[in-house]
Amino acid sequence: MKGTVYLIHLDEKISHAQHYIGWTNFFEKRIEHHRNGNGAKFLAEAVRLSINFEVVRTWKNKDGNFERKLKNQKNARRLCPKCKEKTK
């Protein structure tokens, strides 16, 4: 099933991580769930700690396999446009 893969950048790190990669068929609803502290434990922790986050990149018409490939790379920072700006 095709949907949207998305990359979220947090303003501050939680432990060692500053990014979240997810996949959904219902993008707007899923982001709303994240903002409400529901869904992914990592983003729920960001909400609990009042750490701001934003979707910085999306890939349309992709499936969960694409999400898994990105996660397995363990280098979301390289995919993040906000992080690339900081290194310039």
C-alpha positions in Angstrom: 0.0 0.0 0.0 1.3 3.4 -1.0 1.4 6.4 1.3 3.7 9.2 2.6 7.1 8.7 4.2 8.1 11.7 6.3 11.1 13.0 8.2 10.6 15.0 11.4 13.4 17.2 12.9 13.4 18.0 16.6 14.7 21.3 17.9 16.7 19.4 20.6 18.0 15.9 20.8 16.4 13.3 23.0 19.2 11.0 24.2 21.2 10.7 21.0 18.4 11.2 18.4 17.0 14.4 16.7 15.0 12.9 13.9 12.0 10.6 13.3 11.1 8.8 10.1 7.5 7.6 9.7 5.1 6.3 7.1 1.3 6.8 6.8 -1.6 6.7 4.5 -3.3 9.6 6.3 -0.5 12.2 6.6 -2.3 15.2 8.2 -4.1 13.0 10.8 -0.8 11.2 11.7 1.0 14.5 12.2 -1.9 15.7 14.4 -1.5 12.5 16.5 2.2 13.1 16.9 1.5 16.7 18.0 -1.0 15.5 20.5 1.6 13.1 22.0 -0.1 9.9 20.6 1.5 7.4 18.3 5.3 7.1 18.3 6.8 6.9 21.8 9.8 9.0 20.7 7.6 11.9 19.6 5.3 11.5 22.6 8.5 12.1 24.7 9.3 15.2 22.7 5.8 16.5 23.4 6.1 15.7 27.1 9.5 17.5 27.2 8.0 20.5 25.2 10.5 20.0 22.4 9.3 21.5 19.2 9.4 19.5 16.0 8.5 19.9 12.4 8.1 17.8 9.3 11.1 18.8 7.1 10.8 16.3 4.2 8.3 14.0 2.7 8.3 11.3 0.0 4.9 10.8 -1.6 3.6 7.5 -3.1 6.0 5.3 -1.1 5.4 2.2 1.1 6.6 1.0 4.4 9.6 -0.8 2.8 10.9 2.6 1.7 10.5 3.9 5.3 12.4 0.8 6.6 15.2 1.4 4.1 15.7 5.0 5.3 15.6 3.9 9.0 18.1 1.1 8.4 20.6 3.7 7.0 20.6 5.2 10.5 21.6 8.6 9.1 18.5 10.7 9.0 20.6 13.8 9.6 22.0 13.4 6.1 18.4 13.5 4.7 17.4 16.6 6.8 17.4 20.0 5.0 17.6 21.8 8.4 20.8 19.9 9.4 22.3 20.6 6.0 21.7 24.3 6.5 23.6 24.2 9.8 26.7 22.7 8.2 27.0 25.5 5.5 
